[in-house]
Amino acid sequence: MLQEYDSDYHTGMDVQSVAEEIYAYTSGYPVLVSAICKYIDEDLPSDEEFDGREQPWSEQGVAQAVRKILVEDIPLFESMIRHLDDYPEMKRMFQAILFQGREFTYNLNVKGIYSEEELSNAIIQAAKQDKSFFIHDGRLDMDTVIRKFVTAFGDIYGQNSERFIEDNGRKFFLLYLRLIINGTGNYYVEAQARDEKRTDIIVDSLGEQFIIELKIWHGNECNERGEKQLAAYLDYYHKDKGYLLSFNFNQKKETGVKEIRIGERIIVEAVM
């Protein structure tokens, strides 16, 4: 297109460099390419910064055309802004890309802004950032592990679909935990608790053992039963303290971490 234009108007432009400059701003998107060329052809020759029809066809001319496009209303941008208002998840994704330097993995089968792969990568990065907080005096501080996970889970997954997180929430905790105890211990899932309601995890790290129960929130009554079940489990293992993580998908949920006492046992209870 630029070669044909130059043949007609004899601008003397460096077609290759102008084409590369336009592509750098547009990635070849036709509407934006046409808009830049239109400004250069129709507006910039009369601009005091340039002299005649030839000078605007340069890297400086492309940059000036882009500036004009950005400050004026054009239908493409108006349409995009409306779409961002209609799809807040997309808006949050663009903000993360522009202002946080985030990268996202595209997955056609996921309607939200994150794919499962991206969620897994995000929780692994959170564990790496938090890892220095968890070992004190040669001991694994499981209380801090739980608190940091609750914060990371809310920050990363708070805007995602309930169904997606319900299916994967427990897996993300194990990803988070695995990176923390790697090289200092291991964990395993108790076979007797492998059902859709509960997952009991035994963690061995730095000579200590921790009992953790993960479950989906199904109301206060069910939660109280889970507390008593965990307390009984602690009795079986002769442990004074255990951990209960509940994934709550109610819109009016109250998240956070607290300690409760069941008989002689202490339970650190986290709701996400």
Rosetta silent file (secondary structure, phi, psi, omega in degrees, C-alpha in Angstrom):
SEQUENCE: MLQEYDSDYHTGMDVQSVAEEIYAYTSGYPVLVSAICKYIDEDLPSDEEFDGREQPWSEQGVAQAVRKILVEDIPLFESMIRHLDDYPEMKRMFQAILFQGREFTYNLNVKGIYSEEELSNAIIQAAKQDKSFFIHDGRLDMDTVIRKFVTAFGDIYGQNSERFIEDNGRKFFLLYLRLIINGTGNYYVEAQARDEKRTDIIVDSLGEQFIIELKIWHGNECNERGEKQLAAYLDYYHKDKGYLLSFNFNQKKETGVKEIRIGERIIVEAVM
SCORE:     score description
SCORE:     0.000 S_00000001
   1 L     0.000  -44.993  179.937    0.000    0.000    0.000 S_00000001
   2 H   -66.256  -37.252  178.643    2.768    2.437    0.910 S_00000001
   3 H   -64.106  -41.644  177.973    4.681    1.598   -2.264 S_00000001
   4 H   -64.933  -41.140  178.730    1.620    2.334   -4.402 S_00000001
   5 H   -61.779  -45.185 -178.566    1.040    5.602   -2.536 S_00000001
   6 H   -65.908  -33.281  177.007    4.646    6.650   -3.031 S_00000001
   7 H   -65.221  -34.519 -178.935    4.434    5.794   -6.727 S_00000001
   8 H   -79.058  -38.490 -171.035    1.411    8.089   -7.077 S_00000001
   9 H  -112.035   -5.557  174.037    2.607   11.024   -4.952 S_00000001
  10 L    53.003   53.977 -178.895    6.421   10.730   -5.127 S_00000001
  11 L   -78.154  -24.386 -176.613    6.975   11.425   -1.419 S_00000001
  12 L    75.913   15.715 -178.730   10.433    9.856   -1.360 S_00000001
  13 L   -65.715  155.777  169.878    9.598    8.083    1.891 S_00000001
  14 L   -84.245   94.178 -171.639   11.644    5.151    3.182 S_00000001
  15 H   -55.963  -42.502 -176.776    8.838    2.657    2.668 S_00000001
  16 H   -62.732  -48.517 -176.712   10.464   -0.086    4.747 S_00000001
  17 H   -68.876  -37.352  178.218   11.116    2.050    7.841 S_00000001
  18 H   -66.611  -41.855  178.819    7.672    3.725    7.707 S_00000001
  19 H   -62.221  -42.694  179.532    5.981    0.331    7.340 S_00000001
  20 H   -64.871  -37.660  179.855    7.940   -1.069   10.291 S_00000001
  21 H   -66.993  -43.340  178.053    7.069    1.964   12.417 S_00000001
  22 H   -62.994  -41.983 -179.588    3.351    1.655   11.641 S_00000001
  23 H   -64.995  -35.735 -179.944    3.470   -2.063   12.384 S_00000001
  24 H   -61.116  -32.854  179.665    5.198   -1.423   15.720 S_00000001
  25 H   -85.722  -26.258 -167.721    2.177    0.641   16.839 S_00000001
  26 H  -119.526  -14.933 -171.145   -0.570   -1.483   15.289 S_00000001
  27 L    54.058   25.683  177.368    0.674   -5.077   14.810 S_00000001
  28 L    81.947   10.205 -179.014   -0.908   -4.720   11.379 S_00000001
  29 L   -65.161  119.146 -168.437   -4.461   -4.201   12.668 S_00000001
  30 H   -56.027  -42.296 -177.292   -6.216   -2.792    9.550 S_00000001
  31 H   -62.235  -43.021 -179.114   -8.366   -0.156   11.237 S_00000001
  32 H   -72.460  -37.965  176.217   -5.400    1.363   13.062 S_00000001
  33 H   -58.970  -47.206 -179.769   -3.123    1.153   10.013 S_00000001
  34 H   -63.617  -39.005 -179.308   -5.726    3.014    7.947 S_00000001
  35 H   -64.087  -43.765  178.874   -6.257    5.610   10.687 S_00000001
  36 H   -62.139  -47.173 -179.158   -2.531    6.398   10.895 S_00000001
  37 H   -63.546  -36.722  179.835   -2.198    6.692    7.131 S_00000001
  38 H   -63.675  -44.643  179.110   -5.303    8.889    6.929 S_00000001
  39 H   -64.122  -42.947 -179.437   -3.885   11.357    9.484 S_00000001
  40 H   -62.284  -41.224 -175.778   -0.525   11.450    7.736 S_00000001
  41 H   -74.981  -41.329 -169.982   -2.138   12.040    4.350 S_00000001
  42 H  -101.080  -33.254 -171.872   -4.870   14.497    5.278 S_00000001
  43 L  -102.070  -45.403 -170.775   -3.898   16.292    8.509 S_00000001
  44 H   -68.765  -29.025  179.070   -0.142   16.391    8.936 S_00000001
  45 H   -58.093  -27.378  179.036    0.793   18.204    5.660 S_00000001
  46 H   -94.521   -0.767  178.717   -0.816   21.339    7.109 S_00000001
  47 L   -73.831  137.271 -176.965    0.746   20.834   10.526 S_00000001
  48 L   -65.543  -18.082  178.779    3.403   23.460   11.335 S_00000001
  49 L   -72.268  -20.496 -176.153    5.752   20.692   12.460 S_00000001
  50 L  -122.507  161.023 -178.125    6.000   19.416    8.887 S_00000001
  51 L  -122.056   98.087  176.339    6.629   21.019    5.514 S_00000001
  52 L    83.628 -168.529 -174.680    4.409   19.721    2.745 S_00000001
  53 L   -79.055  -23.374 -170.922    3.256   16.243    1.839 S_00000001
  54 L   -80.107  -45.397 -172.178    6.644   14.484    1.963 S_00000001
  55 L   -60.564  -37.385 -179.051    7.905   15.078    5.517 S_00000001
  56 L   -61.024  -23.052  179.993    4.984   13.464    7.388 S_00000001
  57 L   -82.511   72.494 -176.732    5.819   10.115    5.774 S_00000001
  58 L  -154.467  175.388  177.946    8.522    9.399    8.316 S_00000001
  59 H   -61.881  -37.778  178.198    8.934    7.888   11.781 S_00000001
  60 H   -65.315  -39.098  178.821    8.187   11.313   13.262 S_00000001
  61 H   -65.751  -40.653  177.863    5.029   11.577   11.180 S_00000001
  62 H   -61.730  -44.713 -179.817    3.802    8.153   12.307 S_00000001
  63 H   -61.665  -40.568  179.305    4.393    9.095   15.949 S_00000001
  64 H   -66.505  -39.854  177.428    2.481   12.373   15.506 S_00000001
  65 H   -62.360  -40.590  178.354   -0.427   10.550   13.844 S_00000001
  66 H   -62.538  -41.880  178.644   -0.564    8.120   16.763 S_00000001
  67 H   -61.481  -40.422  179.217   -0.698   11.010   19.229 S_00000001
  68 H   -65.132  -41.045  179.347   -3.612   12.543   17.358 S_00000001
  69 H   -61.580  -40.742 -175.275   -5.485    9.228   17.339 S_00000001
  70 H   -68.994  -28.320 -176.959   -5.034    8.816   21.081 S_00000001
  71 H   -96.070   -8.158 -179.347   -6.472   12.230   21.968 S_00000001
  72 L  -109.014  157.029  179.154   -9.411   12.150   19.563 S_00000001
  73 L   -82.570  122.877  173.878  -12.573   10.077   19.653 S_00000001
  74 L  -127.593  148.632 -174.735  -12.651    7.316   17.092 S_00000001
  75 H   -55.059  -35.817 -178.497  -15.322    4.601   16.816 S_00000001
  76 H   -60.690  -48.629 -178.176  -12.854    1.745   17.435 S_00000001
  77 H   -68.428  -38.492  177.515  -11.779    3.069   20.825 S_00000001
  78 H   -60.268  -40.758  178.555  -15.321    3.983   21.826 S_00000001
  79 H   -65.890  -41.694  179.556  -16.395    0.415   21.031 S_00000001
  80 H   -63.955  -41.096  179.775  -13.498   -1.046   23.025 S_00000001
  81 H   -63.463  -40.499  177.154  -14.312    1.130   26.049 S_00000001
  82 H   -62.447  -40.051  179.291  -17.923   -0.025   25.962 S_00000001
  83 H   -65.071  -37.953  178.610  -16.747   -3.634   25.884 S_00000001
  84 H   -63.968  -36.862  176.510  -14.504   -3.049   28.903 S_00000001
  85 H   -68.542  -33.215 -179.207  -17.510   -1.714   30.821 S_00000001
  86 H   -77.787  -27.205 -176.404  -19.544   -4.744   29.752 S_00000001
  87 L  -125.257   82.782 -175.757  -16.819   -7.249   30.651 S_00000001
  88 H   -61.224  -28.559  178.046  -15.145   -6.195   33.946 S_00000001
  89 H   -64.548  -39.254  176.830  -12.957   -9.322   34.010 S_00000001
  90 H   -64.423  -39.788  179.606  -11.396   -8.246   30.725 S_00000001
  91 H   -61.590  -43.489  178.791  -10.857   -4.769   32.141 S_00000001
  92 H   -64.555  -36.887  179.070   -9.035   -6.197   35.173 S_00000001
  93 H   -64.031  -46.217  179.746   -6.888   -8.327   32.891 S_00000001
  94 H   -62.726  -39.207  178.144   -5.855   -5.322   30.774 S_00000001
  95 H   -62.843  -39.547  179.066   -5.055   -3.324   33.911 S_00000001
  96 H   -65.975  -38.333  178.386   -2.851   -6.162   35.151 S_00000001
  97 H   -66.412  -46.192 -173.832   -1.037   -6.306   31.805 S_00000001
  98 H   -74.872  -40.230 -169.770   -0.524   -2.535   31.561 S_00000001
  99 H  -106.772  -15.041  179.622    0.239   -1.644   35.177 S_00000001
 100 H  -118.884   -5.266 -179.639    1.659   -4.847   36.687 S_00000001
 101 L    69.469   21.889 -178.373    3.432   -6.369   33.702 S_00000001
 102 L   -72.471  152.800  172.684    1.417   -9.583   34.067 S_00000001
 103 L  -120.562  144.163 -176.540    1.213  -12.226   31.332 S_00000001
 104 L  -125.952  139.413  177.769   -1.825  -14.452   30.774 S_00000001
 105 L   -89.249  124.551 -179.373   -2.130  -17.843   29.114 S_00000001
 106 L   -78.703  133.364  176.870   -5.004  -17.999   26.657 S_00000001
 107 L  -137.993  115.355 -175.431   -7.332  -20.973   27.017 S_00000001
 108 L   -61.291  -27.175 -173.947  -10.350  -21.254   24.736 S_00000001
 109 L   -88.520   -3.242 -179.603  -12.208  -23.472   27.203 S_00000001
 110 L  -109.863  123.328 -176.306  -12.036  -21.050   30.139 S_00000001
 111 L   -82.898  -21.135  179.989  -14.518  -18.177   30.132 S_00000001
 112 L   -78.265 -171.297 -176.413  -12.857  -16.228   32.945 S_00000001
 113 L   -85.160  -10.710 -178.911   -9.690  -14.180   32.633 S_00000001
 114 L  -117.792  145.649  167.209   -7.488  -16.978   33.908 S_00000001
 115 L   -92.986  166.677  177.787   -6.785  -20.492   32.668 S_00000001
 116 H   -60.625  -38.258  178.928   -6.026  -23.286   35.144 S_00000001
 117 H   -60.914  -42.820 -178.853   -2.384  -23.137   34.068 S_00000001
 118 H   -66.458  -39.089  178.244   -2.235  -19.421   34.840 S_00000001
 119 H   -63.137  -43.963  179.638   -3.852  -19.918   38.241 S_00000001
 120 H   -61.922  -44.788  178.098   -1.363  -22.649   39.096 S_00000001
 121 H   -60.850  -38.493 -178.292    1.557  -20.446   38.041 S_00000001
 122 H   -65.649  -42.976 -178.798    0.183  -17.572   40.107 S_00000001
 123 H   -70.757  -32.188  176.372   -0.079  -19.591   43.321 S_00000001
 124 H   -65.438  -42.794  178.158    3.419  -21.005   42.791 S_00000001
 125 H   -63.671  -37.687  177.947    4.810  -17.470   42.410 S_00000001
 126 H   -63.562  -42.032  178.500    2.980  -16.412   45.583 S_00000001
 127 H   -62.999  -40.420  178.597    4.556  -19.305   47.498 S_00000001
 128 H   -61.733  -42.347 -179.077    8.018  -18.343   46.225 S_00000001
 129 H   -67.212  -33.842 -174.765    7.533  -14.751   47.362 S_00000001
 130 H   -90.307  -10.144 -166.020    6.260  -15.815   50.805 S_00000001
 131 H   -56.424  -34.832 -176.649    8.673  -18.694   51.457 S_00000001
 132 H   -66.949  -14.286 -177.802   11.073  -16.725   53.652 S_00000001
 133 H   -83.529  -10.018 -161.905    8.294  -16.104   56.202 S_00000001
 134 L   -99.332  -15.874 -179.078    7.671  -19.746   57.045 S_00000001
 135 E  -110.230  120.241  179.220   10.763  -21.156   58.799 S_00000001
 136 E  -130.462  124.178  178.163   11.563  -19.819   62.279 S_00000001
 137 L    52.907   40.821  177.434   14.225  -21.298   64.550 S_00000001
 138 L    74.068   15.337 -179.452   14.350  -24.448   62.466 S_00000001
 139 E  -124.152  145.139  173.555   10.570  -24.988   62.626 S_00000001
 140 E   -79.097  122.438  179.139    7.863  -24.718   59.985 S_00000001
 141 L   -88.835   88.351 -176.064    5.403  -22.007   61.038 S_00000001
 142 H   -66.825  -30.903  177.009    2.182  -23.592   59.778 S_00000001
 143 H   -57.831  -43.902 -179.961    0.036  -20.766   61.220 S_00000001
 144 H   -70.192  -36.346  175.829    1.814  -18.314   58.919 S_00000001
 145 H   -56.180  -47.375 -178.042    1.540  -20.717   55.984 S_00000001
 146 H   -64.064  -46.352 -177.791   -2.235  -20.780   56.417 S_00000001
 147 H   -63.672  -43.544 -179.704   -2.560  -17.004   56.825 S_00000001
 148 H   -66.600  -36.907  178.765   -0.378  -16.230   53.814 S_00000001
 149 H   -65.019  -42.258  178.666   -2.257  -18.741   51.672 S_00000001
 150 H   -58.206  -44.635  178.778   -5.612  -17.165   52.561 S_00000001
 151 H   -63.982  -46.938 -179.383   -4.288  -13.754   51.505 S_00000001
 152 H   -63.596  -41.467 -179.020   -2.742  -15.067   48.283 S_00000001
 153 H   -61.397  -44.803  178.956   -5.854  -17.050   47.397 S_00000001
 154 H   -64.940  -40.896 -179.398   -8.076  -13.978   47.804 S_00000001
 155 H   -65.844  -40.477 -172.516   -5.741  -11.734   45.818 S_00000001
 156 H   -86.965  -40.277 -168.750   -5.325  -14.133   42.913 S_00000001
 157 H  -111.326    1.656 -172.815   -8.645  -15.952   42.671 S_00000001
 158 L   -56.931  -29.392 -175.485  -11.159  -13.593   44.217 S_00000001
 159 L  -100.977    7.678 -176.660  -12.730  -12.603   40.869 S_00000001
 160 L   -91.403  164.293 -175.273  -12.869  -16.052   39.273 S_00000001
 161 L   -64.323  142.542 -178.234  -15.870  -18.266   38.742 S_00000001
 162 H   -59.687  -44.754 -176.118  -17.038  -20.291   41.755 S_00000001
 163 H   -61.886  -41.657 -177.908  -17.246  -23.550   39.841 S_00000001
 164 H   -64.060  -45.620 -177.996  -13.706  -23.249   38.522 S_00000001
 165 H   -71.527  -37.649  179.321  -12.201  -22.523   41.922 S_00000001
 166 H   -59.350  -37.759 -179.940  -14.300  -25.142   43.716 S_00000001
 167 H   -71.984  -23.336 -169.841  -12.903  -27.777   41.410 S_00000001
 168 H  -122.771   -9.813 -172.954   -9.299  -26.608   41.898 S_00000001
 169 H   -55.174  -45.609 -178.328   -8.991  -24.800   45.232 S_00000001
 170 H   -66.328  -35.534  177.374   -7.640  -27.758   47.172 S_00000001
 171 H   -64.151  -37.237 -179.952   -5.134  -28.514   44.423 S_00000001
 172 H   -66.845  -35.124  176.607   -3.850  -24.938   44.590 S_00000001
 173 H   -63.942  -42.020 -179.976   -3.246  -25.260   48.334 S_00000001
 174 H   -66.143  -35.664  174.002   -1.187  -28.405   47.739 S_00000001
 175 H   -61.613  -45.392  179.802    0.817  -26.580   45.043 S_00000001
 176 H   -61.316  -48.485 -177.738    1.440  -23.734   47.490 S_00000001
 177 H   -64.961  -41.843 -175.957    2.375  -26.128   50.305 S_00000001
 178 H   -59.451  -41.420 -179.210    4.616  -28.322   48.149 S_00000001
 179 H   -67.390  -33.584 -177.643    6.880  -25.435   47.184 S_00000001
 180 H   -70.196  -43.790 -174.492    7.211  -24.345   50.827 S_00000001
 181 H   -94.780    2.095  179.886    8.184  -27.733   52.266 S_00000001
 182 L   -58.325  121.950 -179.207   10.227  -28.893   49.278 S_00000001
 183 L    91.539  -13.286 -179.671   13.522  -30.156   50.650 S_00000001
 184 L  -119.945   -5.820 -177.952   12.373  -30.002   54.277 S_00000001
 185 E   174.969 -164.589  178.972    9.526  -32.509   54.340 S_00000001
 186 E  -154.676  175.290  176.277    6.592  -34.024   52.512 S_00000001
 187 E  -141.445  161.707  172.574    2.840  -34.500   52.715 S_00000001
 188 E  -149.443  153.978 -179.597    0.294  -37.148   51.877 S_00000001
 189 E   -92.185  127.863  178.856   -3.494  -37.292   51.649 S_00000001
 190 L   -64.367  124.632 -175.558   -5.203  -39.610   54.114 S_00000001
 191 H   -62.637  -34.715 -175.511   -6.916  -42.362   52.124 S_00000001
 192 H   -71.347  -10.959 -177.046   -9.869  -42.625   54.520 S_00000001
 193 H  -112.421   13.262 -177.486  -10.850  -38.992   53.883 S_00000001
 194 L   -81.194   86.463  174.279  -10.763  -38.922   50.076 S_00000001
 195 L  -140.376 -175.307 -175.349  -14.302  -37.807   49.296 S_00000001
 196 L   -78.086  -13.908 -175.203  -15.990  -34.723   47.860 S_00000001
 197 L   -97.702  -33.094 -172.730  -16.528  -33.123   51.269 S_00000001
 198 E  -140.185  148.540  170.522  -13.191  -33.461   53.034 S_00000001
 199 E  -137.195  113.845  177.266   -9.523  -33.942   52.317 S_00000001
 200 E   -96.231  132.727 -176.864   -7.237  -34.612   55.264 S_00000001
 201 E  -120.552  132.393  173.367   -3.545  -33.902   54.722 S_00000001
 202 E  -104.981  124.297 -179.852   -0.674  -35.033   56.899 S_00000001
 203 E  -112.657  125.266  173.173    2.408  -32.829   56.631 S_00000001
 204 E  -110.881  119.214 -178.075    5.806  -34.001   57.905 S_00000001
 205 E  -152.583  128.473  175.749    8.385  -31.231   57.989 S_00000001
 206 L    52.028   40.786  175.180   11.531  -30.577   60.010 S_00000001
 207 L    82.651    2.855  178.814   10.664  -33.288   62.499 S_00000001
 208 E  -117.888  159.824  179.166    7.100  -32.132   63.125 S_00000001
 209 E  -123.981  136.253 -179.000    3.741  -33.371   61.930 S_00000001
 210 E  -125.454  138.876  178.644    0.749  -31.184   61.020 S_00000001
 211 E  -108.379  122.769 -177.396   -2.851  -32.242   60.433 S_00000001
 212 E  -128.417  132.162  174.662   -4.796  -30.151   57.890 S_00000001
 213 E  -114.610  129.908  176.500   -8.356  -30.655   56.710 S_00000001
 214 E  -110.983  138.046  178.911   -9.612  -29.010   53.495 S_00000001
 215 E  -155.192  162.552  173.393  -13.295  -28.828   52.699 S_00000001
 216 E   -89.645  135.596 -179.023  -15.944  -26.937   50.763 S_00000001
 217 L   -70.372  125.598  176.917  -18.182  -24.729   52.899 S_00000001
 218 L  -129.106   34.683  177.215  -21.735  -26.065   53.160 S_00000001
 219 L   104.948  163.837 -175.612  -23.081  -23.940   56.003 S_00000001
 220 H   -62.647  -40.215 -177.884  -22.405  -23.442   59.713 S_00000001
 221 H   -63.185  -44.931  177.505  -23.862  -26.765   60.804 S_00000001
 222 H   -64.637  -36.173  179.483  -21.673  -28.709   58.409 S_00000001
 223 H   -65.712  -40.027  178.362  -18.692  -26.611   59.451 S_00000001
 224 H   -63.812  -37.975  176.152  -19.235  -27.435   63.121 S_00000001
 225 H   -64.068  -38.780  177.748  -19.277  -31.129   62.272 S_00000001
 226 H   -63.322  -38.176  177.655  -16.005  -30.647   60.403 S_00000001
 227 H   -61.945  -44.522 -179.547  -14.466  -29.009   63.468 S_00000001
 228 H   -67.707  -36.945  177.560  -15.477  -31.953   65.656 S_00000001
 229 H   -63.550  -41.909  179.617  -14.212  -34.453   63.083 S_00000001
 230 H   -66.336  -40.316  178.093  -10.857  -32.708   62.971 S_00000001
 231 H   -60.237  -40.918  177.305  -10.677  -32.628   66.779 S_00000001
 232 H   -65.709  -37.019  178.314  -11.288  -36.382   66.838 S_00000001
 233 H   -64.794  -40.068  177.277   -8.620  -36.830   64.205 S_00000001
 234 H   -64.004  -38.861  176.012   -6.189  -34.853   66.352 S_00000001
 235 H   -58.578  -43.075 -177.641   -6.986  -37.137   69.285 S_00000001
 236 H   -61.781  -38.689 -178.785   -6.143  -40.143   67.119 S_00000001
 237 H   -93.747    3.578  179.431   -2.758  -38.659   66.203 S_00000001
 238 L    57.541   47.441  178.923   -2.139  -37.252   69.715 S_00000001
 239 L  -115.011  143.833 -179.457   -1.860  -33.696   68.420 S_00000001
 240 L   -87.999  -17.716 -171.020   -2.893  -30.554   70.268 S_00000001
 241 E  -140.514  139.435  176.626   -3.393  -28.386   67.200 S_00000001
 242 E  -140.597  175.596 -173.460   -4.867  -28.787   63.734 S_00000001
 243 E  -131.344  133.420 -178.597   -5.839  -26.695   60.722 S_00000001
 244 E  -124.191  114.815  179.272   -9.181  -26.414   58.939 S_00000001
 245 E  -108.856  122.995 -179.523   -9.353  -24.682   55.525 S_00000001
 246 E  -115.987  128.783  175.558  -12.805  -23.996   54.117 S_00000001
 247 E   -95.801  107.032 -173.392  -13.429  -22.820   50.544 S_00000001
 248 L  -107.469  124.339 -176.583  -16.569  -20.709   50.820 S_00000001
 249 L  -111.336   18.285  172.983  -18.284  -19.544   47.618 S_00000001
 250 L   -74.626  142.589 -177.479  -21.143  -17.585   49.179 S_00000001
 251 L   -65.282  -30.542 -177.068  -21.255  -13.977   47.982 S_00000001
 252 L  -102.022   26.992 -177.285  -21.583  -12.651   51.549 S_00000001
 253 L   -66.357  155.509  173.665  -18.884  -14.852   53.028 S_00000001
 254 L  -112.021  112.084 -178.712  -16.548  -13.632   55.760 S_00000001
 255 L   -91.086  160.991  177.188  -12.980  -14.606   55.020 S_00000001
 256 E   143.294 -176.187 -177.383  -10.116  -14.746   57.476 S_00000001
 257 E  -127.835  136.529  177.388   -8.294  -16.886   60.040 S_00000001
 258 E  -146.311  163.622  174.958   -9.218  -17.540   63.663 S_00000001
 259 E  -108.146  137.610  173.850   -8.460  -19.979   66.456 S_00000001
 260 E  -129.638  161.771  179.373  -11.146  -22.037   68.178 S_00000001
 261 E  -120.327  127.972  174.643  -10.950  -24.645   70.943 S_00000001
 262 E  -117.354  102.071 -173.452  -12.703  -28.022   70.825 S_00000001
 263 L    64.230 -122.387  179.129  -12.135  -29.655   74.201 S_00000001
 264 L   -96.816    5.212 -176.031   -8.378  -29.659   74.710 S_00000001
 265 E  -102.521  141.788  175.245   -7.609  -29.208   71.017 S_00000001
 266 E  -102.880  133.686  177.889   -6.878  -25.934   69.209 S_00000001
 267 E  -121.121  122.926  171.413   -8.050  -25.545   65.626 S_00000001
 268 E   -87.750  114.303 -172.764   -6.771  -22.799   63.354 S_00000001
 269 E  -111.134  124.210 -179.793   -9.706  -22.221   61.057 S_00000001
 270 E  -118.416  135.927  177.879   -9.353  -20.370   57.751 S_00000001
 271 E  -120.200  128.703 -178.999  -12.209  -19.374   55.441 S_00000001
 272 L  -121.062    0.000    0.000  -11.540  -18.362   51.813 S_00000001
